[in-house]
Amino acid sequence: MNHKELIAAMATKMNAPKSVVEALLETTVKTCAELLLGEKTIGFQSFGNFEVRKKEERLSVHPATQIRTLIPPKLVVNFKQSNILKDKLKDLPHHE
């Protein structure tokens, strides 16, 4: 599902204009990004937690050339699903 499809699906469920849903979604994403940069964790009950973690610098080796490269430390966002979401996903049929 892409951005436009998500907006269309939300607009249908909310019975709201796509422009309103798009503004709501953009505001939500922007606010979440700002909060992650400041507080490092955002939790959505029954969905999961987003957390900023620091990946330490590491040494990488190119498999073909064996050239070693130092990859600098960086911040990444990690998601941990809630048990409620995990249980709901277990009940869905598996698609191969």
Backbone torsions as a table, in degrees:
resi	resn	phi	psi	omega
1	MET	NA	132.1	178.3
2	ASN	-101.1	-177.5	-175.2
3	HIS	-57.8	-49.4	-178.1
4	LYS	-65.7	-37.7	178.4
5	GLU	-67.1	-38.2	177.0
6	LEU	-63.5	-44.6	178.8
7	ILE	-61.7	-43.9	179.4
8	ALA	-62.5	-43.1	179.5
9	ALA	-64.7	-43.1	178.9
10	MET	-65.9	-40.9	179.9
11	ALA	-61.5	-39.6	178.1
12	THR	-65.2	-46.6	-179.5
13	LYS	-65.6	-35.5	-178.0
14	MET	-87.9	-9.6	-174.8
15	ASN	53.2	49.6	-176.2
16	ALA	-131.6	157.8	177.1
17	PRO	-63.9	146.3	-179.7
18	LYS	-60.0	-34.2	-178.9
19	SER	-64.3	-37.4	178.6
20	VAL	-69.4	-43.7	-180.0
21	VAL	-65.0	-40.5	179.2
22	GLU	-62.6	-43.0	178.0
23	ALA	-63.3	-41.2	178.6
24	LEU	-63.3	-45.4	-179.3
25	LEU	-65.0	-44.1	179.3
26	GLU	-62.4	-41.1	178.4
27	THR	-65.5	-41.1	179.3
28	THR	-62.6	-47.0	-179.2
29	VAL	-63.7	-44.6	-179.7
30	LYS	-63.4	-43.1	179.7
31	THR	-65.1	-42.4	178.4
32	CYS	-61.8	-42.5	179.0
33	ALA	-61.4	-44.4	178.9
34	GLU	-63.3	-42.4	179.3
35	LEU	-65.8	-39.5	178.3
36	LEU	-62.8	-37.5	178.9
37	LEU	-68.9	-31.2	-178.1
38	GLY	-90.9	-51.4	-172.5
39	GLU	-99.1	-15.6	175.3
40	LYS	77.7	-13.1	-179.8
41	THR	-144.7	137.8	173.1
42	ILE	-131.9	130.6	179.5
43	GLY	-117.0	132.8	174.2
44	PHE	-115.0	113.5	-177.8
45	GLN	-58.3	136.7	-178.9
46	SER	68.3	7.3	176.0
47	PHE	-120.7	-60.9	178.9
48	GLY	157.0	-174.5	-177.9
49	ASN	-119.2	137.5	171.9
50	PHE	-105.7	132.5	-176.2
51	GLU	-139.1	138.5	175.9
52	VAL	-87.4	129.3	177.9
53	ARG	-127.6	152.3	177.5
54	LYS	-98.1	124.6	172.6
55	LYS	-90.7	127.0	-179.1
56	GLU	-70.8	160.1	176.3
57	GLU	-65.9	149.6	-177.5
58	ARG	-147.5	162.9	179.4
59	LEU	-99.0	128.2	179.3
60	SER	-114.7	142.9	178.8
61	VAL	-119.7	122.5	177.0
62	HIS	-69.0	124.4	-173.3
63	PRO	-65.0	-31.0	-177.3
64	ALA	-82.8	-40.4	-174.5
65	THR	-102.5	-13.7	-176.8
66	GLN	64.0	18.0	177.0
67	ILE	-76.4	131.1	179.9
68	ARG	-92.3	136.9	-180.0
69	THR	-132.4	135.9	176.5
70	LEU	-88.1	119.7	178.1
71	ILE	-95.2	123.2	-175.5
72	PRO	-70.5	161.9	177.8
73	PRO	-65.9	152.9	178.2
74	LYS	-153.4	161.9	176.5
75	LEU	-94.9	136.1	178.2
76	VAL	-132.1	154.7	177.2
77	VAL	-97.8	129.6	178.7
78	ASN	-112.7	142.1	177.8
79	PHE	-118.5	131.5	174.5
80	LYS	-122.0	118.3	-177.6
81	GLN	-71.2	151.3	177.2
82	SER	-77.5	162.7	177.8
83	ASN	-65.0	-32.3	178.6
84	ILE	-63.2	-47.4	178.8
85	LEU	-65.2	-40.7	179.6
86	LYS	-59.3	-43.2	179.4
87	ASP	-66.7	-38.4	178.6
88	LYS	-65.9	-37.5	179.0
89	LEU	-68.0	-31.8	178.0
90	LYS	-63.6	-32.1	-176.0
91	ASP	-79.9	-13.2	-179.8
92	LEU	-78.6	147.8	175.9
93	PRO	-68.7	146.2	-179.2
94	HIS	-82.5	135.1	176.5
95	HIS	-106.1	128.6	-179.2
96	GLU	-99.6	NA	NA
